[in-house]
Amino acid sequence: MHRLQGAEPELLLAAFKTLDVDGKGTVDPEKLRNLLTSEGEAFSPEEMEDMLTAAVDSSTDLIHYEDYVPKLMVRIKREIFLIFQCKIYLICQQYTPY
């Protein structure tokens, strides 16, 4: 895996908000899985499971991204999360009109 510089928390929140078309503060985990496995450098199924296990709220089966972004900042499995952070940011850039 490549070492990538992580995005700032504010940029990650903006990226998630871009994916949150309903404006409810949540993102569907399958939508996120599809984006992260089809755009750019794909994550392995194991990497996706690790990330989604930490991200998905078990009571709603959704990612409440304002709660999740701080978890991304934690150093657990830092290399995977840094790649994830950068990828979310890059996806946001593709969907944000200039």
DAWOJO-V389916 format. One record per residue. OMEGA is omega in whole degrees, 0 to 359 (* if undefined). Layout:
[[OMEGA] [OMEGA]]
//
This chain:
[[179] [174] [180] [177] [181] [177] [177] [181] [181] [179] [177] [176] [178] [179] [179] [179] [177] [180] [182] [186] [180] [181] [183] [181] [181] [175] [177] [183] [179] [176] [179] [178] [180] [179] [185] [177] [180] [182] [175] [180] [186] [173] [175] [177] [179] [178] [179] [180] [178] [182] [182] [176] [179] [189] [190] [175] [186] [181] [182] [185] [177] [174] [173] [194] [178] [174] [186] [184] [177] [177] [178] [182] [181] [186] [179] [182] [188] [184] [179] [182] [177] [177] [178] [180] [181] [181] [177] [180] [180] [177] [178] [181] [179] [185] [181] [177] [181] [*]]
//
